[in-house]
Amino acid sequence: DRMAFVAVNSGAQDFIHKSEIAHGSLAPRLEFALARHRHQSNLERFSKQLQRQHATLRDVLSTNADSIVVVDNLGVIRFVNQAATTLLGRDAVHLVGSSFGYPVEPSSRQRIHVVHPDRRVVRAEVRARPIEWEGHAAHVVSMRELDPLVNSPTPPLSPDNRIELLVHDDPLTGLPNRRGLR
């Protein structure tokens, strides 16, 4: 019994003491051992295949030309791709774990104004769909910049234009305020 315990704890799949070997008792145990080996091999193959598929999906998300942001139900950013960091004007380290700052309304199109740290304003169209992300309810938010030619490096706003922007848009969120909704 002690020898069987040590053998199985060391990685053996089965243990047969020489006193247990009888006519016909070895064949079923060998069949079970072969079946265990086939199942283990299949499990390892499927696991590697799943890991490759997961890596491929992460690559598709990360390298997509559209800005993709995953936002949990509390409005906290859980994932951003490279395009989203460009559109939002901040790197992933600062975005992930921070508040998204815009309302997430599934199945609708919204237009937002993103104010970059350099005060450049970018208009974007936003769509959201509910998903499960790492076991939790969330939304995948797809964002596209509107009129990129108009928004590429713009000079700082003149005082009059800045006041006009502040009258119509909230400077923190870039969303239209009451006057901007008219």
N, C-alpha and C positions, 0 to 999 in steps of 0.2 A: 504494500500500500504506500509506504513512504517513497519507494522508487517511482511509482506511478505519479505521485504528487509532484515530485521534483521534475520528472520528465515533462509533464503537461505544463508546469509553471515555466519551464525553459523553452516552450514553444512547440512541443509535440502536439499533434492533433489527436492522437489516440495512444493507448498503451496496452500492450498485451503481454501478460506475464507468461513465461514458458509453460507454466502449469495449466494455463487456460487454452493452449493450442490443442484442438481436437479435430478430428476429421470433419471437414466442411465448415469450420468456424472462421477460417481465415478469409475465404472468398467474399462473404458479405461485408466484412470490415474493409477489405481492399476496395470494393465497389463504392462504399461510403466515402473512403478517403479520396478516391478519384473524383467522385461527384463534388466533394467539398473543394477540391483543387480547381475543378472547372468553374464552380460558382465564385470562388475567390478571384480567379483570373478574369471572369466576366465583370465582376464588381470593380476590379481595378481598371479594366478597359473602359467601362462606362464612366467611372469617376474621372479618368483622364480626358475623355471626350467631353464631359460636362464642364471641366475646368477650361478646356480650349474654347468651348462655346461661350462660356462666361467672359473669357478674355476678349473674344471677338466682339461680343455685344458691348463691352466697356470701350473697346476701340472705336466702334461705330458711334457710340454716344460722345466720346471724347473728341473725335475728329470731325463730327458733323458740322457742315457749314452754317446751319441754323444754331442759334443760341438755345441751349437746353439747360434748364434749371429744375432741380427736384426740390419741392417745398413741402415740408410736413404740414400737418393740420394746425400747428401753432404758428405757421408763417415763417418757420426757420429753414434756411437753405441747407440742404443735405448733400447736394451735388451740383457742380457747374462744369460745363465743358469749356474748352478754350475760346470758342466763339462768344460764349456768355461773358467771360472775363473781359473780352474786348468791348462788347456792347455796354456792359455795366461799368467799365472803366476802373476795375479793381481786380486784384489777383485772387485766385482761388483760396489762398490761405486766409484772406480777409473776408471773403464772401461766405464760405462754408461755416455754418454755426451762427451766422448773423441773421438778422431779420430781413426778409425779402423786401418789405416796405411797400408793397403794392397789393391791392386786393386780388385774390385768386378766385375767379369765377369760372367753374368748369363749363365747357360747351358754349362759351361765348367768346367773341373777339373784343379785345379792349385796345385802346391806344394809350400809351403812357409817355411821359417825358422823363428821360433819365438824365440827371444832372451829375456830370463827372466831377471828380475832385478839382479839376482845372476850370470848373464852371462851364464847360462845354455842355450843351444840351443836345441830346439825341432823342428823336422820336422813334417809338417802336410799337409794333403790333404784337399783342400777347394773346396766346391761346393756352388753355389748361385742360388737362384730362386727369381724372382720378386714377391712381395706380397704388400698388403695394410696393414699398421700398424698404428693403432689408427687414421685412416682417411687420412694417407699420404702414398705416394709411397715409398717403401723401398725394401730391399732384405733380405731374410732369408738365412743366411750363415751357412752351416753345415761343421764342421771341425772334422777330425779324425787324431789322432797322428799316425805317421808312426814309425815303429820299436821302440815301447815303451821300450823294454828291453835294447836296445842300449842307449836310451836317459835317462833312469832313473838314479838317482843322479850320474852325471858324475863329475869327479874331474875337477877343474879349468883347462882351456886350458894352455898348455905350451906356452911360447912366440913364438916359431916357428909355432905351430898349430894355435895360435891366429892370427898371421900375415897371414897364409894361408887362414884362414876364412875371414879375412878382405879383402884379395885380391879378393876373389870370391863372398863375400856377403856384402851387405850394413849393417853396424852395427846398424843403427837406425831401419830399416824396416825388416831386416833379408832376404830381397829379393836378388836374384842373381844380381850382377852388370854386367857390360859389359864383364869382363873376366869370370865370372861365367856362362854366357850364351853360351860360346863356346863349 
